[in-house]
Amino acid sequence: MYRDVSLCNTYNYGDALYWDARYVEEGGASFDWYQRYSALRPFVRKFVPTSSRVLMVGCGNAEMMRKKYAHVPQLKYMQMDVRDMNFFQDESFDCVIDKGTLDSLMCGTDAPLSVSQMLEEVNRLLRPGGIYMLITYGDPSVRIPHLNQAGCNWKIVLYIIPRPGFESRVGCSSAKSIMEPVPLTERGLLPAGFVLEDPDSHYIYVCKKMHGSFGGAPQIPNQVGATIAQ
C-alpha cells in the first residue's frame, strides 16, 4: 500500500486545513469534484433504492447545502472523522457514497493507514448487502488492493465514465454504454489490451458488502464532513 502522488503534487488534498481555507476563499460557491450529479444519477438510481438510508462521506461545503435544502428535513449534516464514525452503530446504512474523499486521504502522509481505517468504518456501517459507491480517479491497480483489505468482503462491479466535457475523436464512436460493467481479471486488474477512450476517465466501484465482513471502530482525531439521508 502506498500514498498517491498523481493528484497531490499541487495541492494538499489530504489536509483538512486546505479544505477549510478553500471553502472560505470560494465564499460558498458550488463545487463538484469529478462528476456532477446528472452524470451519476443513473448509477444512484440503479443501485440505491429510494427507501435507502444513505451516508455521503465528505459532502464538502455542507453549510451551503444545509441552507439550500432546508425544506428537506430528512437530510442531516454532521462533522466527524471518516476514520472514526463511532457516533453511528454497526450496520446503520444501506449505502455509503464517496466522491473523492478516499482520494483525498490518499494524499495524506499516513495514506495507507487512513484509507484502511476509513474502509473498515464504511464496512462496519453498512448492512449486509449494502452498497459502497466509490467515485475516484484511481484505476483498479491502485484501488482494488485497498478495497480487498482484510476484514472487508466486497462483490465489486466496475464502471468507467469519461470526465465532463470529454469529446470522442472525430470518426470514433464508442459501442459501450457507461452503464455497461467493465470486466476485471482475477487479480482485480483491467484486461490486457483494454484501452480507455478518455485517458483521464473516472472510475465507479460499486462494492456490495457480502456476509463475512467485519470491521472495527478506530480512534483518531481530525474531521471530515458527512451528509446523511434517511
C-alpha positions in Angstrom: 0.0 0.0 0.0 1.2 3.5 -0.7 0.4 7.2 -0.9 -1.0 8.6 -4.2 1.1 11.4 -5.7 -0.5 11.9 -9.1 -3.2 14.2 -7.7 -1.3 15.6 -4.7 1.7 17.4 -6.3 0.0 20.8 -6.5 -2.5 20.9 -3.5 -2.5 19.2 -0.1 -5.9 17.5 -0.5 -5.1 15.3 2.5 -5.1 18.2 4.9 -8.4 19.3 6.4 -6.9 22.9 6.7 -6.6 23.0 2.9 -10.4 22.4 2.6 -11.3 24.9 5.3 -9.3 27.6 3.5 -10.7 26.6 0.1 -14.3 26.9 1.1 -13.7 30.3 2.8 -11.9 31.5 -0.3 -14.7 30.3 -2.6 -17.3 32.0 -0.5 -19.9 29.2 -0.6 -19.8 28.7 -4.3 -21.0 25.3 -5.5 -18.2 22.8 -6.4 -18.4 19.3 -7.8 -15.3 17.2 -7.9 -15.0 14.8 -10.8 -18.6 14.4 -11.9 -21.9 16.3 -11.5 -24.9 14.5 -10.2 -26.5 14.5 -13.6 -23.8 12.1 -14.8 -24.0 9.9 -11.7 -27.8 9.8 -11.5 -28.1 6.6 -13.5 -25.8 4.8 -11.1 -27.5 6.1 -8.0 -30.9 5.1 -9.3 -29.7 1.7 -10.3 -28.0 0.8 -7.0 -29.6 3.0 -4.3 -33.3 2.4 -3.7 -35.3 5.4 -2.7 -36.0 3.8 0.7 -32.3 3.5 1.5 -30.6 5.2 4.4 -27.6 6.9 2.8 -24.3 8.3 4.1 -22.3 10.6 1.9 -18.8 10.8 3.3 -17.1 14.1 2.6 -20.1 16.2 1.4 -18.0 19.3 1.1 -19.5 22.8 1.8 -22.3 21.4 3.9 -23.3 24.8 5.3 -24.4 26.0 1.9 -26.3 22.7 1.3 -27.9 22.9 4.7 -29.4 26.3 3.7 -30.3 25.3 0.1 -32.1 22.1 1.2 -33.7 23.4 4.4 -37.0 22.2 3.0 -35.8 18.6 3.1 -35.7 17.8 6.8 -34.5 14.2 6.5 -31.1 15.5 5.4 -28.7 15.8 8.2 -25.2 17.3 8.1 -22.6 16.3 10.6 -18.9 16.8 11.0 -16.7 13.9 12.1 -13.7 11.8 11.1 -14.4 9.2 8.4 -11.8 7.0 10.1 -13.8 7.0 13.3 -17.5 7.3 12.9 -18.4 5.6 16.2 -21.3 8.0 16.6 -23.2 5.5 14.3 -24.0 2.0 15.3 -22.9 -1.0 13.3 -24.9 -1.7 10.1 -26.7 1.7 10.2 -26.8 2.4 6.5 -27.9 0.8 3.2 -25.5 2.8 1.1 -22.3 4.9 1.5 -21.3 7.2 -1.3 -17.8 8.6 -1.6 -16.8 11.1 -4.4 -13.2 12.0 -3.8 -12.9 11.5 0.0 -10.8 8.3 -0.2 -8.8 10.1 -2.9 -8.1 13.0 -0.5 -6.9 10.6 2.2 -4.6 9.0 -0.3 -2.8 12.4 -0.5 -2.1 12.4 3.2 1.1 11.5 4.9 -0.4 8.4 6.6 -2.4 7.5 3.5 -2.4 3.7 3.7 -3.4 3.7 7.4 -6.0 6.4 6.9 -7.6 4.6 4.0 -7.6 1.3 5.7 -9.3 2.8 8.8 -11.9 4.6 6.6 -12.8 1.4 4.7 -13.1 -0.5 8.0 -15.6 2.1 9.1 -17.5 2.1 5.9 -17.7 -1.7 6.1 -18.8 -1.6 9.7 -21.6 0.9 9.0 -23.1 -0.9 6.0 -25.8 -3.6 6.4 -25.1 -6.9 4.7 -26.0 -6.4 1.1 -25.3 -2.7 1.4 -23.5 -0.7 -1.3 -20.3 1.4 -1.0 -20.2 3.5 -4.2 -16.6 4.9 -4.7 -16.2 7.5 -7.4 -12.5 8.1 -7.9 -9.7 8.9 -10.4 -7.9 5.7 -9.2 -7.8 2.8 -11.7 -8.1 -0.8 -10.4 -4.4 -1.3 -10.0 -4.3 1.4 -7.2 -7.8 1.0 -5.7 -8.6 -2.8 -5.7 -5.7 -3.6 -3.3 -7.2 -1.2 -0.7 -10.8 -2.4 -1.2 -9.6 -6.0 -0.8 -8.0 -5.4 2.6 -8.5 -7.9 5.4 -11.9 -7.7 7.1 -13.7 -6.4 4.0 -15.6 -8.8 1.7 -16.9 -7.0 -1.3 -18.5 -8.0 -4.5 -17.1 -5.3 -6.8 -18.6 -4.1 -10.1 -16.6 -1.5 -12.0 -17.8 1.2 -14.3 -15.8 3.8 -16.2 -17.1 7.2 -17.1 -15.4 9.9 -19.2 -14.5 13.2 -17.5 -17.0 16.0 -18.0 -16.6 17.8 -21.3 -14.7 15.0 -23.0 -15.4 14.6 -26.7 -14.7 11.5 -28.7 -12.2 11.7 -31.5 -13.8 12.5 -34.9 -15.0 9.4 -36.5 -14.7 7.4 -33.3 -17.9 6.1 -31.8 -18.0 4.1 -28.5 -20.1 1.0 -28.7 -20.2 0.6 -25.0 -22.6 2.4 -22.7 -21.2 3.9 -19.4 -23.8 1.6 -17.7 -22.1 -1.5 -19.0 -19.8 -3.0 -16.4 -16.1 -3.3 -17.2 -14.7 -6.8 -16.6 -11.8 -7.3 -14.2 -9.3 -10.1 -14.1 -9.0 -12.5 -11.2 -6.3 -10.2 -9.8 -8.6 -7.2 -10.0 -7.0 -5.5 -13.0 -8.3 -4.3 -16.3 -8.0 -6.9 -19.0 -4.8 -6.9 -21.1 -5.2 -4.6 -24.1 -8.1 -2.6 -22.5 -7.9 1.0 -23.9 -9.7 3.9 -22.3 -11.4 6.2 -24.8 -10.7 9.1 -22.3 -7.3 8.5 -20.6 -8.5 10.7 -17.7 -11.7 8.8 -17.1 -13.2 8.4 -13.7 -13.9 5.0 -12.1 -17.0 4.0 -10.2 -16.6 1.0 -7.9 -19.9 -0.4 -6.8 -19.0 -2.5 -3.8 -21.6 -4.8 -2.3 -21.0 -5.9 1.3 -21.1 -9.7 1.5 -21.5 -11.8 4.5 -18.3 -12.5 6.4 -17.3 -8.8 6.5 -16.3 -7.3 9.8 -14.9 -4.0 11.0 -13.7 -2.1 14.0 -14.1 1.5 15.2 -10.7 3.2 15.2 -10.0 6.2 17.4 -8.3 9.1 15.5 -8.7 12.9 15.6 -9.3 15.3 12.7 -12.6 15.9 11.0 -14.2 15.3 7.6 -17.8 16.3 6.7 -20.6 13.8 6.1 -24.2 14.1 4.8 -26.9 11.6 5.9 -30.1 11.0 4.0 -32.8 8.9 5.7 
